[in-house]
């Protein structure tokens, strides 16, 4: 019954239809896409945005709990910074201040004698400025720190210098080994170009104290106090653990460090050193943790925007605006959101074309319908025109290949056309014609009631089919009347009544002459049903009697439950219950029961039978 005609093919190749539609689209796509815009206008602009502006909506770094630096410095005098970071040759000035009787300090001419290990820990560095103005272009943080610099070598003092205290209260001889401890206030300025890489500049200013001499036995002498200042440039990689509010940072840093002792305590007056003016530089390895510095939904939205995924971009910007109402880039996000909204119909249209290339008509129709929902007037006109073209192709395919299709295939294709272009009347007319043909096939097979169903569908779909349907109704009434007479002769009164009622539904004026006939047939049907009911009741009574007879052969046994006993005896005539001492006693009495006169139960178990 699923075939319109008798050509039993189960599939049809629609590829040529889709190609035809794509040809139509290509012919008009320049008009349709003329108003489409992209956020990036050049290749350079695209890569600039996708590589270096991936974090324009990132969270600012709000807090750095700790930051550790470790590395090696080389030091010299005030001209030591005049050379590059990697140049370690000592200049013309010395890092120590000598008294007027001494002009040389050649023990540190060797690079190996001017190396020092450096360890610094910064903590509680906070982005204070964001409490005044919330922005994420750069992160300016202030914090505290502690550092320790200790010379890697301890060369002997120059010849002729005192190497022991007069009191000889220490072990071994003095050697030159600066050890400096510093407490500082530091500032960092961070720029984060990507989610996983950041650069920064660093400055620290603090109070320093330390010693310049150390004996071979571990005693210290020549204490000094002063100030230290440091400058650094660094590059860090960022690791963001999943489902954690913090991130890890690690990288490399170039540092320039200056320490000046304002006073040196030489209480035994044995040294020619009266001060320290040390300039150091070196490369450090850094490690720490930060809060913030992560990409937000706005960054994900921007990435989608640059790649012309406007629906996804709009979702990202909407979430960002809701999550960060006070963000300094909120207005820019709103601008990008408006741009995304304007371009969404074009994206949906392109996706519809891609679905057509994949021969996925349902998905293509869905994308075209979505594009229609948000398009402006000009774009909507173009989209509707293309939708009508596609609907026409599908409808034509049914007209050309109907003999090769099943009814369901033809109906599905026309329904697709109607979904694509619901305002296009040709789709309704084509579906109505299909229903009429289906009704004709059923009429020829004398399936009059089912044929009426399809004629009625045709009229519901298209009012233009009213004339054709009325003509078919006349033929249908004749067929239904013949069918009703045949069913009456065969005493199939239900089917006969159904046929007559269908005639009345088609032509209500026939109620007057067919109503009495239906009543007469209903009476006959009622008599038959009454006979059937009596037969059924008789059979049920026989079954019940057999059950009773079966029960009569069962024996009552002590220990049975209430339910088991009632299955054998049936309901008692009287029941008495007594609750005594927490135990329930129950007695059943029967007027005329062959099994027992009385039954006694204790806690719902049969304990005595009286016959």
Secondary structure, DSSP 8 states (H G I E B T S, - for coil): --BSSS--------HHHHHHHHHHHHHHHHHHTTT---S--SHHHHHHHHHHSTTTT-----EEEEEEEEEEEEEESTTGGGS-TT-----SS-SEEE-TT----GGG-SGGGGEEEEEEEEEEEE-GGGGTS---SSEEEEEEEEEEEEES--EE--TTS--S-TT--SSS-EEEEEEEEEEEEEEEEEEEEETTEEEEEEEEEEEEEEEEEEETTS-EEEEEEEEEEEEEEEEEEEE--TT-SEEEEEEEEEEEEEEEEEEEE-TT---SEEEEEEEEEEEEEEEEEEE-----HHHHHHHHHHTT-HHHHHHHHHHHHHH-TT-TTHHHHHHHHHHHHHHHHHHHHHHHHHHHHTT-HHHHHHHHHHHHHH--HHHHHHHHHHHHHHHHHHHHHHHHHGGGSBHHHHHHHHHHHHHHTTT-HHHHHHHHHHHHHHHHHHHHTT-HHHHHHHHHHHHHH-GGGHHHHHHHHHHHHHHHHHHHHHHHHTT-HHHHHHHHHHHHHH-GGGHHHHHHHHHHHHHHHHHHHHHHHHHHHHHHHHHHHHHHHHHHT----TT-BHHHHHHHH-S-SEEEEEEETTEEEEEEE-SS-SS-SEEEEETTEEEEEE-
